[in-house]
Amino acid sequence: MFEARHTMDAPTTTSADNGTSGGGSGWFTPHTQPAATPGSEQETADGNRLAALRPVGRTTPDADAFPPAQSTPTSASHEIPAPAPAEPPPPEPRVPPQRSNPAQAQEASPDAILIRRTMAEVAPVAGKVTSYFYALLFVRHPDLRSLFPAAMDTQRDRLLKALLTAAEHIDNTRVLVDYLQNLGRGHRKYGTRAEHYPAVGECLIGALSKYAERIWGPEFEAAWVRAYTTISQVMIDAAAADELRAPAWWYAEVVSHDLRTPDVAVVTVRPDQPYPFLAGQYTSLETPWWPRIWRHYSFASAPRADGLLSFHVKAVPAGWVSNALVQRARPGDILRLGPAAGSMTVDHTTDSGLLCLGGGTGIAPIKALVEDVADRGERRPVEVFYGARTDYDLYDIDTMLRLQQSHPWLSVRAIIDQQARVQLPDAIRQYGPWNEYDAFVSGPPGMIRSGVHALRDIGIPSERIRHDSVEELVVVGD
């Protein structure tokens, strides 16, 4: 059994040596107050929050490694305590895959190099690392077992994957901070507290040291301790600040259940208090039949005056939550919602056109984006490609055609695989040009991957393509 070389206590709002040295003070004691006032979570009173994330041996963060996060409206002031923010939280930026090339490898910080070497070493035995991590966590800290679902097969690799994703991108300060802040806010719904983080860090290092034994040494352990100190600190601060202005979750009553096909339902709920979100975002949802199992669903409309929220749910094989929502949920049932997240939102500071690709229930956030443009009285061109395998799968085509009739700037094209013998992403090549458009992609993972590839292939730069794919949602922690 692994014997921890560090005794880990919960970090406070100030990391030892700004998180860039050996952490000579070790780990720290819990705190209850956020490091920043609501609305400015990235800065401490002395302005050292971002400094704590600068890599070892670097004087400035690599600001150009990835594009900055999108900016969204924030509230000018917050009353404390308040049940919900006056404006939605900023959308969560996608964490891009780590690009590997010789130039970037030379620029990486020493800690990042050691972390990536560790991850390359354990990649072939990732399943064993995950199993050992949870075995350590539940044996050493049995009180934490209640935070996880009874059946771990649906949760098994998500927490570890989130931690490893964050560690891998430790040099990409701008994106990493927003990513971690969203993680910290989102984990409140599980009942996660500041004092839980040291246990997770201890078991993370325990699992890595066991399966990276061939290369493991004091320098690797020190790099991971520094990285995890930074990661957990940002998450703790974000959760503490969020606690002052929003609940950890919202209760929501099902008010309507419209079964569009035998396996697709439109579920509309009424939250128990104001729920802030932006069109194009998603939330995590828990049913009463499967406690502590959360699944992501996109909002199927822009924010409404009546406060109702709608979701398009497709029952999938062995999908506990989706089958419960489609086959079992009825008006009067009470669900729980996590906070809104996601970066697939419209930039209303420009007048660029919108090129939207929606496949299956991926049409839900596309519909919300169309409504968002309409609600703001804009007349920017919006081109929607609605993909389906058969006519039968176009369950929401009537709604989209009604929107097209009401708004001359909107064009809706149905792309049916079995009739056109062409996949949705390929269909966009027949139209255009799309040089002045921002692209949005929503649907199954394979469709998102092929859609992004097709969009890049016709010349749309990556920074103008927005999507929240299943793979990326998984590492957000649900």
ZAMARGU-4260 file (C-alpha; in steps of 0.2 Angstrom, whole numbers, plus 5000, padded with zeros to 4 digits):
<rodrens>
0) 5000/5000/5000 | 5006/5017/4995 | 5013/5028/5010 | 5010/5046/5007 | 5026/5057/5008
5) 5015/5072/5011 | 5002/5076/5024 | 4990/5086/5014 | 4978/5099/5023 | 4966/5109/5013
10) 4974/5124/5005 | 4970/5142/5010 | 4967/5157/4999 | 4986/5160/4998 | 4997/5147/4991
15) 5014/5145/4998 | 5027/5154/4988 | 5013/5159/4976 | 5012/5141/4970 | 5028/5141/4960
20) 5041/5135/4972 | 5043/5119/4982 | 5028/5123/4993 | 5040/5124/5008 | 5025/5127/5020
25) 5017/5111/5014 | 4998/5110/5013 | 4987/5122/5022 | 4972/5124/5033 | 4954/5126/5027
30) 4946/5143/5025 | 4928/5148/5023 | 4930/5165/5014 | 4933/5167/4996 | 4949/5175/4990
35) 4940/5188/4980 | 4924/5198/4980 | 4911/5191/4969 | 4913/5196/4951 | 4932/5196/4953
40) 4937/5179/4957 | 4953/5179/4948 | 4961/5192/4959 | 4966/5192/4977 | 4967/5208/4987
45) 4986/5209/4983 | 4983/5204/4965 | 4993/5188/4967 | 4980/5175/4961 | 4986/5175/4943
50) 5004/5176/4949 | 5001/5159/4958 | 4998/5151/4942 | 5013/5156/4933 | 5024/5141/4928
55) 5041/5139/4936 | 5055/5147/4926 | 5043/5158/4916 | 5040/5177/4920 | 5023/5178/4911
60) 5010/5166/4907 | 5009/5159/4889 | 4994/5170/4885 | 4994/5165/4866 | 4994/5147/4869
65) 4975/5147/4867 | 4962/5160/4863 | 4956/5170/4878 | 4939/5165/4886 | 4924/5173/4879
70) 4918/5188/4889 | 4900/5189/4894 | 4890/5202/4904 | 4892/5201/4923 | 4883/5210/4937
75) 4889/5226/4943 | 4885/5222/4961 | 4879/5208/4971 | 4869/5208/4987 | 4875/5195/5000
80) 4868/5183/5003 | 4857/5181/4987 | 4849/5166/4980 | 4856/5168/4963 | 4867/5180/4953
85) 4859/5195/4944 | 4867/5189/4928 | 4873/5172/4922 | 4890/5166/4926 | 4903/5167/4912
90) 4902/5153/4900 | 4915/5139/4903 | 4928/5139/4890 | 4933/5123/4882 | 4950/5116/4887
95) 4958/5112/4870 | 4968/5096/4867 | 4986/5098/4871 | 4995/5102/4855 | 5012/5093/4855
100) 5026/5100/4844 | 5045/5103/4847 | 5043/5122/4850 | 5029/5120/4863 | 5039/5106/4872
105) 5054/5118/4873 | 5043/5132/4880 | 5034/5121/4893 | 5038/5124/4911 | 5048/5111/4921
110) 5033/5106/4931 | 5023/5104/4915 | 5036/5093/4907 | 5036/5081/4922 | 5017/5081/4923
115) 5016/5076/4905 | 5030/5063/4906 | 5020/5055/4921 | 5004/5055/4910 | 5012/5047/4896
120) 5019/5034/4907 | 5002/5029/4915 | 4992/5031/4899 | 4993/5012/4894 | 4986/5007/4911
125) 4974/5021/4914 | 4960/5010/4919 | 4971/5002/4933 | 4976/5020/4939 | 4958/5025/4940
130) 4953/5009/4950 | 4968/5011/4962 | 4964/5030/4964 | 4946/5026/4970 | 4952/5011/4980
135) 4964/5022/4990 | 4951/5036/4992 | 4937/5025/4999 | 4948/5014/5010 | 4957/5029/5018
140) 4942/5041/5018 | 4926/5031/5019 | 4917/5046/5023 | 4919/5052/5005 | 4910/5037/4998
145) 4893/5045/5001 | 4898/5059/4989 | 4898/5047/4974 | 4884/5037/4966 | 4880/5019/4972
150) 4885/5012/4955 | 4902/5019/4951 | 4903/5013/4933 | 4895/5029/4927 | 4906/5040/4938
155) 4922/5030/4938 | 4934/5040/4928 | 4927/5057/4928 | 4935/5065/4943 | 4952/5058/4939
160) 4950/5063/4921 | 4946/5081/4926 | 4961/5082/4938 | 4973/5075/4925 | 4966/5087/4911
165) 4969/5102/4922 | 4986/5096/4927 | 4991/5094/4909 | 4986/5112/4905 | 4995/5119/4920
170) 5004/5132/4909 | 4989/5139/4900 | 4984/5151/4913 | 4969/5160/4905 | 4960/5145/4900
175) 4965/5135/4915 | 4958/5147/4928 | 4941/5148/4920 | 4940/5129/4918 | 4945/5127/4936
180) 4933/5140/4942 | 4919/5131/4933 | 4924/5115/4941 | 4924/5122/4958 | 4907/5130/4956
185) 4900/5114/4948 | 4907/5102/4962 | 4896/5111/4975 | 4881/5101/4970 | 4890/5085/4976
190) 4893/5092/4993 | 4911/5095/4990 | 4920/5105/5003 | 4937/5113/5005 | 4943/5099/5017
195) 4939/5086/5004 | 4953/5091/4992 | 4968/5085/5002 | 4961/5068/5002 | 4959/5068/4984
200) 4976/5075/4981 | 4984/5062/4992 | 4976/5047/4983 | 4980/5055/4966 | 4998/5055/4970
205) 4997/5038/4977 | 4990/5031/4961 | 5002/5040/4950 | 5017/5035/4960 | 5012/5017/4960
210) 5009/5016/4941 | 5023/5028/4936 | 5035/5019/4947 | 5048/5017/4933 | 5051/5036/4932
215) 5044/5042/4949 | 5055/5052/4960 | 5055/5067/4972 | 5055/5079/4958 | 5039/5072/4950
220) 5030/5071/4967 | 5035/5089/4970 | 5028/5095/4953 | 5012/5086/4956 | 5010/5093/4973
225) 5013/5111/4966 | 5001/5107/4952 | 4987/5100/4963 | 4989/5114/4976 | 4986/5127/4962
230) 4971/5117/4955 | 4963/5114/4971 | 4965/5132/4977 | 4957/5140/4962 | 4942/5128/4964
235) 4940/5131/4982 | 4941/5150/4980 | 4928/5149/4965 | 4916/5138/4976 | 4917/5150/4991
240) 4914/5165/4980 | 4899/5156/4972 | 4892/5151/4988 | 4889/5169/4992 | 4878/5172/4977
245) 4870/5156/4971 | 4864/5139/4978 | 4873/5123/4975 | 4858/5117/4965 | 4841/5121/4961
250) 4825/5111/4963 | 4814/5111/4948 | 4797/5104/4946 | 4792/5095/4929 | 4777/5105/4922
255) 4776/5097/4905 | 4782/5081/4897 | 4780/5080/4878 | 4784/5063/4870 | 4789/5068/4852
260) 4795/5050/4848 | 4795/5034/4858 | 4813/5039/4863 | 4813/5058/4863 | 4804/5069/4875
265) 4804/5088/4878 | 4804/5090/4897 | 4799/5107/4904 | 4803/5112/4922 | 4800/5126/4934
270) 4815/5130/4945 | 4811/5134/4963 | 4820/5151/4962 | 4828/5162/4947 | 4840/5151/4937
275) 4853/5161/4927 | 4859/5155/4910 | 4863/5160/4893 | 4856/5153/4877 | 4868/5139/4870
280) 4873/5133/4888 | 4870/5117/4896 | 4866/5111/4914 | 4868/5095/4924 | 4853/5086/4930
285) 4849/5073/4943 | 4833/5063/4944 | 4825/5057/4960 | 4826/5039/4954 | 4846/5039/4952
290) 4853/5050/4966 | 4870/5057/4964 | 4870/5053/4945 | 4871/5069/4935 | 4870/5071/4916
295) 4872/5086/4905 | 4858/5093/4895 | 4857/5109/4884 | 4844/5122/4887 | 4831/5121/4872
300) 4826/5139/4873 | 4833/5156/4877 | 4829/5163/4894 | 4810/5165/4896 | 4800/5178/4905
305) 4790/5164/4914 | 4807/5157/4920 | 4803/5139/4913 | 4817/5128/4906 | 4815/5115/4893
310) 4827/5101/4888 | 4827/5088/4873 | 4831/5071/4880 | 4834/5056/4870 | 4834/5039/4879
315) 4850/5029/4875 | 4853/5011/4879 | 4858/5009/4897 | 4856/5027/4900 | 4849/5028/4918
320) 4845/5047/4918 | 4839/5048/4900 | 4828/5033/4901 | 4821/5040/4917 | 4817/5057/4910
325) 4809/5050/4894 | 4800/5035/4901 | 4796/5039/4919 | 4796/5058/4922 | 4779/5066/4923
330) 4772/5083/4928 | 4774/5085/4947 | 4791/5076/4948 | 4805/5086/4956 | 4822/5086/4948
335) 4838/5095/4953 | 4849/5106/4942 | 4867/5111/4944 | 4873/5128/4938 | 4873/5133/4920
340) 4890/5131/4910 | 4896/5130/4892 | 4904/5142/4880 | 4893/5139/4864 | 4885/5156/4866
345) 4882/5171/4854 | 4894/5186/4854 | 4882/5200/4853 | 4896/5213/4851 | 4898/5208/4833
350) 4886/5206/4818 | 4894/5191/4811 | 4882/5178/4804 | 4879/5161/4813 | 4882/5145/4804
355) 4873/5131/4815 | 4875/5113/4813 | 4863/5103/4824 | 4861/5084/4824 | 4848/5074/4833
360) 4844/5082/4850 | 4858/5094/4846 | 4845/5105/4838 | 4840/5110/4856 | 4854/5123/4859
365) 4853/5128/4841 | 4835/5133/4843 | 4840/5142/4859 | 4853/5152/4849 | 4840/5157/4836
370) 4828/5163/4849 | 4842/5173/4857 | 4846/5182/4841 | 4827/5185/4839 | 4824/5191/4856
375) 4838/5205/4854 | 4830/5211/4838 | 4845/5207/4828 | 4844/5204/4809 | 4861/5195/4807
380) 4860/5180/4795 | 4858/5163/4804 | 4860/5147/4794 | 4854/5131/4802 | 4858/5114/4795
385) 4847/5101/4805 | 4854/5084/4802 | 4845/5067/4805 | 4846/5049/4799 | 4827/5048/4794
390) 4812/5060/4792 | 4806/5052/4808 | 4821/5059/4818 | 4817/5077/4813 | 4806/5078/4829
395) 4808/5097/4830 | 4807/5102/4812 | 4790/5110/4813 | 4796/5122/4827 | 4812/5127/4817
400) 4801/5130/4801 | 4789/5141/4811 | 4804/5151/4817 | 4810/5153/4799 | 4793/5159/4793
405) 4794/5173/4807 | 4812/5178/4804 | 4817/5182/4786 | 4836/5182/4792 | 4834/5163/4796
410) 4837/5149/4785 | 4833/5131/4790 | 4839/5116/4779 | 4835/5098/4784 | 4849/5086/4779
415) 4842/5068/4780 | 4856/5055/4778 | 4845/5041/4771 | 4838/5052/4757 | 4853/5064/4753
420) 4866/5050/4756 | 4877/5064/4763 | 4882/5067/4781 | 4878/5084/4789 | 4895/5091/4789
425) 4898/5087/4771 | 4882/5096/4766 | 4889/5113/4772 | 4902/5112/4758 | 4888/5114/4745
430) 4883/5131/4752 | 4892/5147/4758 | 4904/5155/4757 | 4905/5156/4776 | 4920/5168/4779
435) 4910/5180/4789 | 4901/5167/4800 | 4904/5161/4817 | 4900/5142/4818 | 4891/5132/4831
440) 4891/5113/4832 | 4880/5102/4843 | 4875/5084/4842 | 4883/5066/4845 | 4902/5066/4847
445) 4905/5059/4830 | 4895/5072/4822 | 4904/5086/4832 | 4921/5079/4827 | 4917/5078/4809
450) 4908/5094/4809 | 4923/5103/4816 | 4934/5095/4804 | 4923/5100/4789 | 4922/5118/4795
455) 4941/5120/4797 | 4943/5112/4780 | 4932/5126/4772 | 4942/5139/4780 | 4933/5144/4796
460) 4947/5147/4809 | 4946/5136/4825 | 4943/5152/4836 | 4926/5155/4827 | 4920/5137/4830
465) 4910/5134/4846 | 4904/5117/4853 | 4903/5108/4869 | 4907/5090/4865 | 4903/5075/4875
470) 4921/5071/4878 | 4924/5089/4885 | 4909/5089/4896 | 4915/5073/4904 | 4930/5081/4911
475) 4920/5095/4918 | 4917/5083/4932 | 4900/5075/4928
</rodrens>
